[in-house]
Amino acid sequence: MKKVLILGGDGYLGWPTAMHLAKKNFIVHLVDNFSKRTIENENSITPLNKIETMKTRVGLWNQINNKKKLTFSFGDLLNHRFIYEELKRFKPDHIIHYAEQPSAPYSMAGRSQAVFTQKNNIIGSLNLLFGIKKICPNAHLLKLGTMGVYGTPNIEIEEGFLKIKHKGRSENAQYPMKPHSYYHCSKASDSVNLYFATRTWKLRATDLNQGVVYGIDTPQTVLENKLSTSFHYDHIFGTVINRFMVQAASNMPLLVYGTGNQTRTFLNINDTLQCVELAIKNPAKKGEYKVRNQFTEVFSVKELALLVQKASREIGIKAKIRYINNPRTEMSQHYYKPTNKSFLKIGLKPKKISPKFIINNLEKIYKLRKNIDKKIIIPKIKWNN
Ligand SMILES: NC(=O)c1ccc[n+]([C@@H]2O[C@H](COP(=O)([O-])OP(=O)(O)OC[C@H]3O[C@@H](n4cnc5c(N)ncnc54)[C@H](O)[C@@H]3O)[C@@H](O)[C@H]2O)c1
């Protein structure tokens, strides 16, 4: 049985990925330092549903499945000795690296948050690269990146590279990066470091430039309430569709930042699991830096608000849409055409967003409405502070 190490296993995506792969007969070890829970506490933010400890969730999943395929260690990627020991002991075939500070607004809250984000993300990943080189150079690293590294360029967005011609010569260059925030800048630096490590040390790495993820449940999280993953709807960690669904379910207007013409890529949380599994089955070769754009659909923020509003009306919720000043610095009108052909080529079957999906999620959120704290939804962090 192949072994997968999941870094960031306590997170929104890490935990469902762990259960999904364990179900698919991988042996899975999780690592987390609970830094997200610390940021939640510091900002008086809680996820929609109570999230059990890692120990409880890992124990419960193993018990329900009558298997001992999930294990967990507490530790920080910033401690290189810790990560070296984990690699030595577990000997992974694949390493899925989710363990970064993932919030753009958090990284823009001030100097210390920007520095924390860049140090945590860039140095943590660098420690991991040195560990892989020293201990398990044949392991395949799957590193979560973001579509936000590309920004909104006035040309089509390719997957990681762009063939350029200049003064009669040509080069396959890393695609120009124009990140949206200091968080996105940390991902851009990670990508440069990752590509360098594959060229220099012949490591095997797949950079997954992921779109914005939405959704609450996966087939494993619904086995038991206590197996839920952390669903955020607040202004720091909540992603846009998740925020809109909570706003609708709690009779708030759907808050659209700016004109709402900002266009981005999206995917269902179950498609994150599908993509990661496909990327494991189609690994980068030795010395290869493979970039895959991980998304299924493209929407403007306004289109999403209208979709959630329309679905809400089907179940009697009269959600209003309110346009507010955009706290972010981003283009309000722009060209946007990214490709995701590398995943489609290896078999991705997208689960597109539908009124039925939104209604199911609204009904679930409605049942949990007593947990909703409306104060944490209003955006407080401005890019131009
Ligand atoms: N959720 C999305 O919409 C989305 C979109 C694009 C990319 N991503 C990327 O996917 C990854 C996972 O996202 P998520 O939404 O699950 O985030 P998350 O914050 O829920 O999960 C990340 C986990 O990593 C842990 N962590 C952070 N730094 C660590 C360190 N130094 N050592 C050990 N553990 C550490 C955190 O405690 C947290 O549990 C992130 O890298 C994020 O940037 C997420």
The ligand as a MOL file (V3000), in Angstrom:
LIG
                    3D

  0  0  0     0  0            999 V3000
M  V30 BEGIN CTAB
M  V30 COUNTS 44 48 0 0 0
M  V30 BEGIN ATOM
M  V30 1 N -9.5640 26.7160 0.4420 0
M  V30 2 C -9.3710 27.2990 -0.7310 0
M  V30 3 O -10.3010 27.8520 -1.3530 0
M  V30 4 C -8.0010 27.2780 -1.3570 0
M  V30 5 C -7.8520 27.7820 -2.6620 0
M  V30 6 C -6.5960 27.7540 -3.2530 0
M  V30 7 C -5.5070 27.2460 -2.5650 0
M  V30 8 N -5.6760 26.7850 -1.2990 0 CHG=1
M  V30 9 C -4.4930 26.2610 -0.5950 0
M  V30 10 O -4.7610 24.9510 -0.1430 0
M  V30 11 C -4.1270 24.7280 1.1160 0
M  V30 12 C -5.1500 24.2710 2.1380 0
M  V30 13 O -6.1770 25.2500 2.2410 0
M  V30 14 P -7.2750 25.1660 3.3780 0
M  V30 15 O -8.4140 26.0000 2.9400 0
M  V30 16 O -7.4890 23.7350 3.7560 0 CHG=-1
M  V30 17 O -6.5220 25.9240 4.5610 0
M  V30 18 P -6.5570 25.6100 6.1370 0
M  V30 19 O -6.0080 26.8100 6.8280 0
M  V30 20 O -7.9140 25.1630 6.5450 0
M  V30 21 O -5.5350 24.3890 6.2810 0
M  V30 22 C -4.1470 24.5620 6.3870 0
M  V30 23 C -3.6810 23.8270 7.6230 0
M  V30 24 O -2.2520 23.9090 7.6760 0
M  V30 25 C -1.8510 24.1370 9.0220 0
M  V30 26 N -0.5480 24.8150 8.9760 0
M  V30 27 C -0.2780 26.0660 8.5330 0
M  V30 28 N 1.0240 26.3390 8.6660 0
M  V30 29 C 1.6060 25.2340 9.1860 0
M  V30 30 C 2.9390 24.9040 9.5580 0
M  V30 31 N 3.9440 25.7950 9.4610 0
M  V30 32 N 3.1980 23.6670 10.0620 0
M  V30 33 C 2.1770 22.7670 10.2020 0
M  V30 34 N 0.9010 23.0310 9.8880 0
M  V30 35 C 0.6070 24.2480 9.3800 0
M  V30 36 C -2.9670 24.9880 9.6320 0
M  V30 37 O -3.0270 24.8690 11.0370 0
M  V30 38 C -4.2110 24.4310 8.9250 0
M  V30 39 O -4.8430 23.4250 9.6800 0
M  V30 40 C -3.4350 26.0230 1.4850 0
M  V30 41 O -2.0870 25.9590 1.1040 0
M  V30 42 C -4.1590 27.0580 0.6520 0
M  V30 43 O -3.3500 28.1660 0.3670 0
M  V30 44 C -6.8960 26.7830 -0.6800 0
M  V30 END ATOM
M  V30 BEGIN BOND
M  V30 1 1 1 2
M  V30 2 2 2 3
M  V30 3 1 2 4
M  V30 4 1 4 5
M  V30 5 2 4 44
M  V30 6 2 5 6
M  V30 7 1 6 7
M  V30 8 2 7 8
M  V30 9 1 8 9
M  V30 10 1 8 44
M  V30 11 1 9 10
M  V30 12 1 9 42
M  V30 13 1 10 11
M  V30 14 1 11 12
M  V30 15 1 11 40
M  V30 16 1 12 13
M  V30 17 1 13 14
M  V30 18 2 14 15
M  V30 19 1 14 16
M  V30 20 1 14 17
M  V30 21 1 17 18
M  V30 22 2 18 19
M  V30 23 1 18 20
M  V30 24 1 18 21
M  V30 25 1 21 22
M  V30 26 1 22 23
M  V30 27 1 23 24
M  V30 28 1 23 38
M  V30 29 1 24 25
M  V30 30 1 25 26
M  V30 31 1 25 36
M  V30 32 1 26 27
M  V30 33 1 26 35
M  V30 34 2 27 28
M  V30 35 1 28 29
M  V30 36 1 29 30
M  V30 37 2 29 35
M  V30 38 1 30 31
M  V30 39 2 30 32
M  V30 40 1 32 33
M  V30 41 2 33 34
M  V30 42 1 34 35
M  V30 43 1 36 37
M  V30 44 1 36 38
M  V30 45 1 38 39
M  V30 46 1 40 41
M  V30 47 1 40 42
M  V30 48 1 42 43
M  V30 END BOND
M  V30 END CTAB
M  END
